[in-house]
Amino acid sequence: MTLKVVLHVPDSTRYKVALNMGVNFLKTRQEGEKLEARLLVNAQGITILLEDFPPEIQNKMEEFLKLGGEIYFCENAMRAFNVPRERVPNQTRTVPAGIRALVEWQAEGWAYVRP
């Protein structure tokens, strides 16, 4: 069985909560199961990239990615909030439009959760 979740982060204050939820979800993997988790950061949430990540968030991001999680940042939101491309952390990705990615992923069977 495969379970897939996309955690939607349109508010920067929810980024840490979303990472924790993603890690907790991926840690529930049982034998014979495939779990996939994505974080999608858009709207005001993108301003998280204008901050320096404190160690606790940096460590949680690394754990999430190591467990197989994926993190995506919306390019439209980056332009709207003047977030330079070089602020996107290594091992993460961008999508042209966060809303489109959410709709496409849900059509592909990803469960939507907003922390």
Secondary structure, 3 states (H helix, E strand, C coil): CEEEEEEEECCHHHHHHHHHHHHHHHCCCCCCCEEEEEEEECHHHHHHHHCCCCHHHHHHHHHHHHCCCEEEEEHHHHHHCCCCHHHCCCCCEEECCHHHHHHHHHHCCCEEECC
